[in-house]
Amino acid sequence: MKIAVAADNNYVSAHFGHCEGFDVYTVEGKEIISKEFLPNPGHRPGFLPVFLKENGVEVIIAGGMGGAAQELFQNNNIKVLTGVQGLCEAAVSQYLEGSLKSTGSICHEHQHEGSCNP
């Protein structure tokens, strides 16, 4: 399975669409096997869910995300966890342990990077 984390300097980004890129972890069972970084190809409506699906992602972790984006991820069979803070790898480890909870945080403002609070 592949888990993507919207990342800014190894931390979960407050808004997935404006992140530097995605730390993509390949996991087997509850173990991280590898990690790769995919630079953010740009925030365009509807693009990132398809981009990550094409890269084999099954779970996306972010601080905040708009409601339409969450729906698009779900339509692409990608599980969405929002409201997450902290180091990317720690978030993935918590997810694998079953202790990471999504707050369902939905961003309503898209004009300013960093305007979303989980």
C-alpha positions as CSV (number, residue, x, y, z in Angstrom):
1,M,0.0,0.0,0.0
2,K,1.1,3.6,-0.6
3,I,0.3,6.4,1.8
4,A,0.9,10.0,0.7
5,V,1.4,12.9,3.1
6,A,1.1,16.5,1.9
7,A,4.5,17.7,3.1
8,D,6.3,21.0,3.9
9,N,9.9,20.4,5.2
10,N,9.0,16.9,6.6
11,Y,5.9,18.2,8.4
12,V,2.3,17.6,7.4
13,S,1.2,20.6,5.3
14,A,-1.7,22.7,6.6
15,H,-3.2,22.5,3.0
16,F,-2.5,19.7,0.7
17,G,-3.0,21.8,-2.5
18,H,-0.2,24.3,-1.5
19,C,2.3,21.9,-0.1
20,E,5.9,21.5,-1.4
21,G,5.1,18.0,-2.4
22,F,4.1,14.6,-1.2
23,D,6.1,12.2,0.9
24,V,4.9,8.8,-0.5
25,Y,5.5,5.8,1.8
26,T,5.3,2.3,0.6
27,V,4.1,0.1,3.5
28,E,3.7,-3.7,4.0
29,G,1.6,-4.6,7.0
30,K,2.6,-2.1,9.7
31,E,6.1,-1.4,8.4
32,I,7.4,1.4,6.2
33,I,9.4,-0.2,3.4
34,S,10.4,2.9,1.4
35,K,9.7,6.7,1.0
36,E,9.9,8.9,-2.1
37,F,9.1,12.5,-2.6
38,L,6.8,13.7,-5.4
39,P,7.1,17.5,-5.9
40,N,3.7,19.2,-6.1
41,P,3.0,19.6,-9.8
42,G,0.7,22.5,-9.1
43,H,-2.7,23.1,-7.6
44,R,-5.4,22.8,-10.3
45,P,-9.0,21.8,-9.5
46,G,-9.4,18.0,-9.7
47,F,-5.8,17.3,-10.7
48,L,-4.1,16.1,-7.5
49,P,-6.4,13.3,-6.7
50,V,-5.9,11.8,-10.1
51,F,-2.1,12.5,-10.0
52,L,-1.8,10.6,-6.7
53,K,-4.0,7.8,-7.8
54,E,-1.8,7.3,-10.9
55,N,1.1,7.0,-8.5
56,G,-0.6,4.2,-6.6
57,V,-1.6,6.1,-3.5
58,E,-4.4,4.6,-1.4
59,V,-4.4,7.0,1.5
60,I,-3.8,10.8,1.7
61,I,-2.9,12.6,5.0
62,A,-3.1,16.4,5.2
63,G,-3.7,19.2,7.6
64,G,-6.6,20.7,5.7
65,M,-8.3,20.1,2.4
66,G,-11.3,21.5,0.6
67,G,-14.6,19.5,0.6
68,A,-14.6,19.1,-3.2
69,A,-11.0,17.7,-3.1
70,Q,-12.0,15.3,-0.3
71,E,-14.9,14.1,-2.5
72,L,-12.6,13.7,-5.5
73,F,-10.2,11.6,-3.5
74,Q,-13.0,9.4,-2.2
75,N,-14.3,9.0,-5.8
76,N,-10.8,7.7,-6.7
77,N,-10.9,5.2,-3.8
78,I,-8.3,7.1,-1.8
79,K,-8.9,7.3,2.0
80,V,-8.7,10.9,3.3
81,L,-7.4,11.9,6.7
82,T,-7.4,15.6,7.5
83,G,-6.6,17.8,10.6
84,V,-3.3,16.0,11.0
85,Q,-0.2,17.9,12.4
86,G,3.4,17.0,13.1
87,L,6.1,15.1,11.3
88,C,5.1,13.1,8.2
89,E,6.7,9.8,9.1
90,A,5.1,10.0,12.6
91,A,1.7,10.5,11.1
92,V,2.2,7.5,8.9
93,S,3.3,5.4,11.8
94,Q,0.3,6.5,13.8
95,Y,-2.0,5.6,10.9
96,L,-0.4,2.1,10.7
97,E,-0.9,1.6,14.4
98,G,-4.5,2.7,14.1
99,S,-4.1,5.7,16.3
100,L,-4.3,8.5,13.7
101,K,-7.8,10.1,13.7
102,S,-9.1,12.4,11.0
103,T,-10.8,15.5,12.2
104,G,-12.6,15.9,8.9
105,S,-11.2,19.4,8.7
106,I,-12.5,21.2,5.6
107,C,-10.8,24.3,4.2
108,H,-13.1,27.0,3.0
109,E,-10.5,29.6,1.9
110,H,-8.2,29.0,-1.0
111,Q,-6.9,32.4,-1.8
112,H,-4.0,32.4,0.7
113,E,-1.4,29.6,1.2
114,G,-1.4,28.6,4.9
115,S,-4.9,30.0,5.5
116,C,-6.3,26.7,6.6
117,N,-6.2,25.6,10.2
118,P,-6.8,21.9,11.0
